[in-house]
Amino acid sequence: QVQLVESGGGLVQAGDSLRLSCAASGRTTMGWFRQAPGKEREFVAAINWSGGNTVYADSVKGRFTISRDNAKNTVYLQMNSLKPEDTAVYYCAAGGLYYNKTPKGWGYWGQGTQVTVSS
């Protein structure tokens, strides 16, 4: 059983930056998904347990960076150049394969944190 606690969401303006954090109860592959109102949950980024491999959705490549601090069992999502279309509830996930972009492939989920980007 892996417990995940997210933090760092908020309201920002387009072009701003925000960093999300997710603390896990153990070391495991971790990822971020997001879900906008009326839309399905979609993959954002993931990182393997060592931090040596990452994968990103095309929509965030070059703007978002996923990283982890294994001493703290914490994964981060640095989001730069935010756009209104990035507005969503962001969920931390664990227990999947880092290259698996489908929500069903991940076994553990955080409670979600709201990110709102105004234009």
C-alpha positions, 0 to 999 in steps of 0.5 A, spaced: 500 500 500 502 506 497 500 513 500 500 519 496 500 526 499 500 532 493 501 539 494 502 546 490 496 547 486 493 554 486 491 560 481 496 563 477 496 567 470 498 565 463 505 564 463 506 563 470 510 557 473 508 552 479 511 546 482 507 541 485 509 536 490 507 529 491 510 525 497 509 517 497 510 512 503 515 508 499 519 508 493 516 507 487 515 509 479 511 515 480 507 519 475 502 525 474 495 525 471 490 531 470 483 531 469 479 537 466 471 538 467 468 534 463 474 530 460 477 524 461 483 523 466 490 524 462 497 522 462 502 528 464 508 525 466 512 520 469 518 518 472 521 511 474 524 509 481 531 511 480 529 518 476 533 516 470 527 515 466 522 520 464 516 520 459 512 526 458 505 528 454 506 531 448 502 537 450 507 539 456 514 537 453 518 543 454 514 546 459 513 541 464 519 537 468 518 531 473 523 530 478 524 526 484 528 526 491 528 519 493 531 521 500 524 524 501 520 519 497 517 525 493 516 527 486 515 534 483 512 537 477 515 543 475 510 547 470 513 553 466 509 557 461 502 555 464 496 556 459 489 556 460 488 549 457 493 546 463 487 548 468 485 541 471 485 537 477 492 534 478 493 527 480 499 524 483 499 516 481 504 510 483 505 503 482 505 503 474 510 502 469 513 509 467 511 509 460 504 507 461 500 513 459 493 510 461 490 511 468 488 504 469 495 502 469 497 505 475 495 502 482 495 508 487 492 515 487 493 522 491 487 526 492 488 531 487 490 538 487 487 544 483 491 548 478 487 554 475 490 558 469 487 564 468 488 568 461 
